[in-house]
Amino acid sequence: MNSEILQLESPSQLYEQIEASLIQLLGNDIVVKNYDEYRTMTIESLTLLIEFRYGRAGSRNERGQYCHGFHIRIHCLLPRSAERAFLQVLDSIAMIERFIDRNCWGVDIRQIDMPEFLRTEPSGLQYQLDQVIGRAVSWRQNLYLGEPLIQPDEARGGIAWAVNPEHLDDANEYQPLEVKYASGN
């Protein structure tokens, strides 16, 4: 995973960050795919499917960016024939859940909220695919995509004062406020 902070422009960028993070977390031996590919694949080793289930609108953030809320699920699948398959899946999904809880996607924190309603449950895919053990971890997460619509406030240089200035907008008629008896002076 790239150590640079990502500025999100699209949900697919979060998908790619999740994919890269899972490979880094669990190693290159795992298979990470989009959920929609499960119908055309055979599960032969530890396989993770990333699913963006539902989208919903939310409140804009303090920078005016539109909120895209997603319900995301990661399915962890392994053939029943693998040694101690259920325990391998259980351990993997627990590791993923802890990773999600730390919000470790490398995204600018002003563009992504902390995960909400994080939970682990049986994956419905274990009932659709023959001879597969599956668990899933799901959560809700809000994204704020694109450029901010509200510009940051102007930086101020401190407090200045004047007694009856002739021109209120002339900075030369003001002088910095000095506090002689404040703590630290």
C-alpha positions in Angstrom: 0.0 0.0 0.0 1.3 3.4 -0.9 2.3 5.5 2.2 1.1 8.7 0.5 -2.2 10.1 1.6 -4.8 9.6 -1.1 -7.2 12.3 -2.2 -10.5 10.5 -3.1 -12.2 11.4 -6.4 -14.2 8.2 -6.9 -15.4 5.1 -4.9 -13.2 2.9 -7.1 -10.1 4.4 -5.5 -11.3 3.2 -2.1 -11.9 -0.2 -3.6 -8.3 -0.3 -4.9 -7.0 0.8 -1.5 -8.9 -1.9 0.2 -7.7 -4.5 -2.3 -4.0 -3.4 -1.9 -4.4 -3.3 1.9 -5.8 -6.8 2.1 -2.9 -8.2 0.0 -0.4 -6.4 2.2 -2.1 -7.6 5.4 -2.6 -11.3 4.4 0.2 -11.8 1.8 0.4 -12.3 -1.9 -0.9 -15.9 -1.7 -4.5 -14.7 -1.3 -6.9 -14.0 -4.1 -8.7 -10.7 -4.0 -11.6 -10.1 -6.4 -14.7 -8.0 -6.9 -17.8 -9.7 -5.4 -19.5 -9.8 -8.8 -16.8 -12.3 -10.0 -17.9 -15.1 -7.6 -20.2 -16.7 -10.2 -17.3 -17.3 -12.7 -14.6 -18.4 -10.3 -13.5 -21.6 -8.5 -12.4 -21.1 -4.9 -9.1 -23.0 -4.6 -7.3 -21.0 -1.9 -8.1 -18.2 0.6 -10.2 -15.8 -1.5 -11.5 -12.4 -0.5 -14.4 -10.8 -2.4 -15.0 -7.0 -1.9 -18.6 -6.0 -2.2 -19.9 -2.4 -2.2 -23.5 -3.3 -1.3 -25.5 -0.2 -0.9 -25.0 3.5 -1.5 -26.8 6.3 0.2 -26.5 10.1 0.4 -25.5 11.8 3.6 -24.8 15.2 5.0 -22.0 17.3 3.4 -18.8 17.6 5.4 -17.4 20.8 6.9 -15.6 21.5 3.5 -18.8 21.2 1.6 -18.1 17.9 -0.1 -21.0 15.6 -0.9 -21.3 12.5 1.2 -21.4 9.1 -0.5 -22.2 6.5 2.2 -21.5 2.8 1.4 -22.2 -0.5 3.1 -19.1 -2.5 2.3 -18.6 -6.2 2.9 -15.6 -8.4 2.5 -16.3 -12.1 2.1 -13.5 -14.5 3.2 -13.8 -17.9 1.4 -11.8 -21.1 1.6 -12.5 -24.6 0.3 -13.7 -27.0 3.0 -10.9 -29.4 2.0 -8.3 -27.0 3.4 -6.8 -28.1 6.7 -8.8 -26.6 9.5 -10.7 -24.4 7.0 -13.1 -22.9 9.4 -10.4 -21.8 11.8 -8.3 -20.3 9.0 -11.3 -18.3 7.8 -12.2 -17.2 11.3 -8.6 -16.0 12.0 -8.4 -14.2 8.7 -11.7 -12.4 9.1 -10.8 -11.4 12.7 -7.5 -9.8 11.4 -9.4 -8.0 8.6 -12.0 -6.7 11.1 -9.3 -5.3 13.4 -7.7 -3.7 10.3 -11.0 -2.1 9.2 -11.6 -0.8 12.7 -8.4 1.2 12.5 -9.6 2.8 9.2 -6.2 2.0 7.6 -7.0 2.7 4.0 -4.5 5.6 3.5 -7.2 8.1 2.6 -7.2 11.7 3.7 -9.2 11.6 7.0 -11.2 14.7 5.9 -12.6 12.6 3.1 -13.6 9.4 5.0 -15.4 8.8 8.2 -14.5 6.0 10.7 -16.3 2.7 9.9 -19.7 2.3 11.6 -21.7 -0.8 12.5 -18.7 -3.2 12.0 -19.7 -6.8 12.3 -18.7 -10.3 11.3 -21.2 -12.9 10.1 -21.5 -16.0 8.0 -21.2 -15.3 4.3 -24.2 -16.2 2.3 -21.8 -17.4 -0.4 -21.0 -20.5 1.6 -24.5 -21.7 0.8 -24.3 -20.8 -2.9 -20.9 -22.3 -3.6 -20.3 -26.0 -3.1 -17.7 -27.1 -0.6 -16.8 -23.6 0.6 -16.5 -22.1 4.1 -17.2 -18.4 4.3 -17.4 -15.6 6.7 -17.9 -11.9 6.0 -17.1 -8.6 7.7 -19.3 -5.7 6.9 -19.5 -2.0 7.8 -20.8 1.4 6.8 -18.4 4.1 5.8 -19.0 7.7 4.4 -16.8 9.1 1.7 -16.5 12.8 0.7 -15.3 12.9 -2.9 -13.7 15.6 -5.0 -12.5 19.0 -4.3 -13.7 21.0 -1.3 -16.5 23.5 -2.2 -15.7 25.7 0.8 -12.3 27.4 0.9 -10.5 27.5 4.2 -10.7 30.6 6.3 -8.1 33.3 5.7 -5.1 33.0 8.1 -5.1 35.8 10.6 -1.9 37.4 11.9 -3.1 38.2 15.4 -5.0 41.0 17.0 -4.4 44.6 16.0 -6.0 47.8 17.4 -6.4 51.5 16.7 -8.1 54.4 18.5 -10.5 56.2 16.1 -8.8 55.3 12.8 -9.7 57.5 9.9 -9.7 54.7 7.3 -11.1 51.4 8.8 -9.6 49.3 6.0 -6.1 50.8 6.2 -3.8 48.3 8.0 -1.2 51.0 8.6 -3.5 52.7 11.1 -3.5 49.7 13.4 -0.8 48.3 15.7 -0.4 44.8 17.2 -1.9 44.2 20.5 0.7 43.6 23.2 -0.2 41.9 26.5 2.5 42.7 29.1 1.2 40.8 32.0 -0.1 37.6 30.4 1.5 34.2 31.5 4.6 33.4 29.5 5.6 37.1 29.0 
